Amino acid sequence: MAHWEHFSHAADMGVRGTGETLAAAFEQAALALTAIIVDPAKVAPSERVDIACDSVDPELLLVDWLNALVFEMATRKMLFSRFQVVIDGGQLHGVAWGEAVDRCRHRPVVEVKGATYTALQVVQQRDGSWVAQCVVDV
């Protein structure tokens, strides 16, 4: 059931994650973020980076999570391909696994500048699954 997808939005790109739990939807949204830059299958999950965010609003928590990933990618010069998220109340404890960017092997397409509040939505569907989405600035 868990999956990610992109959706078009003017000059930017939307990321959407779907999962059986809120945490799984956030993990899938993170994969969608990576997939804008590079094929996640080309990124070895060899180095662990811990990330913590907090917000009482799940939509703001999604933006904080994605922006934390963008920050870590930019400052560490890394790409991520595997994610684990635990959400307890307004606290998100995440782990991203990835590796240093290798321009020849990864061939990054664009740079993601950050997550925005455009089309921001975190909702539980009738079947109990969760969808987490927003537009990211590329």
N, C-alpha and C positions, 0 to 999 in steps of 0.2 A: 504494500500500500504506500509506503514512503516513497516520495519522488520529488524532483525539483523541475522547474521549467522557467523559461523567460517569457516576458510579454513586452510588446513594443510600447514605447511612450515617447513621442516626439523625437528629440535627438538623444535621449537617454535610454536606459534599459531597465525593465522591471525584473525583479527576482521573486520567485514564489516557491515556498516549500510546503509540502503536505506530509503529514505523519499521523500516526495513531495517537501520539501525545503532543502536547505543546512543545516539549523539548525536541522531539523528533522533527517537528515542522521547522524549528529554528536550525537544526542540523542540516536539513535539506535546503533551507534558504541560504545557508553558508556555502553549500556545494554549488548552488546556482550562481552565487557571487564569484566563486573560483572559475566556474565554467564560462563566464564572460571573458576572462583573461586568457585561459588556457584549458585544454582538455584535462579534467581532473585525473584521468587514468594515467597521464604522463608524469604525475607528481608523486614521488615516493614519500610515504608517511614515515620518515625516518627520524624527525626531530619533533619533540613535544614542546608546545607553548601553552601555558595556563593563562586563562582570561577570566576576569570577574567583572560583572556589571550588576547594577541594581536600579530598579525603578518599580514603583507600585503599579504602573500601567504596562500591560504586556506589549502594546504597540511601541511605546517608547523604549522598552527593553529590547525589542527587536532591532530598532535603529542603533541603540547603544552597542549591541552585540556585533552587528555588521560593521559599524564604524571602528570598533575595537579590532576587528579582523583586518580592516583596511590599514589601520595604524600599524599593526604588527607586521603586515606584509611590506609596508613601505620602509619602516625603520630597520627591520631585520633582513630586508631584501630576500623574502621568502614567498613561497606559494604553499597553500594548504590543500590537502585532498581528503582528509578524514577529520570528523568532528564528533565530540561527545559533549552533550549539554545536560545539566541538571538544573532544574528551576524549582526553587523552594520559596514560595511567596513571591516577593519581589527581588529575590537574589538569584542571579544566574552564575553558575560555575561551569565554565567551558574549557575544553581542551581541544586544541587544533594540532594536527600532525602534518608535517610537510617537510620541505627541503629548500635549500638556497636556490634562487633563480639561476638557471642555466639557459641563457638566451638561445643558444644553438639547439638545444634539445627541447626546451619548453615552447619556444617561439610565441611569447606572449603577444596577444593581439591588441589589447588596449589597456589603459590604466584606469582603475576605478578610483575616483576621487572621494566618494563617500556616499552613505545612505541618506535618503531624504525622507521627508514626511509625505511626499506625493504618493497617492494610491496606497498609503499605509493602512494595513488591515491585518488584524490577528483575530481569527474567529474559529469557533468550534462549529463544525457542520452537523447536520441532523443525524448522520451516521456515527457521530462521536469523534471523527477525525478532526484534525486541526489544519488550518491554512494560515501561513504567515507570509506577508508580501509587502514590498515597497519598491519604489523606483530608486536606482542608484545613478549617481552622476558619473558619466564616463568622459 
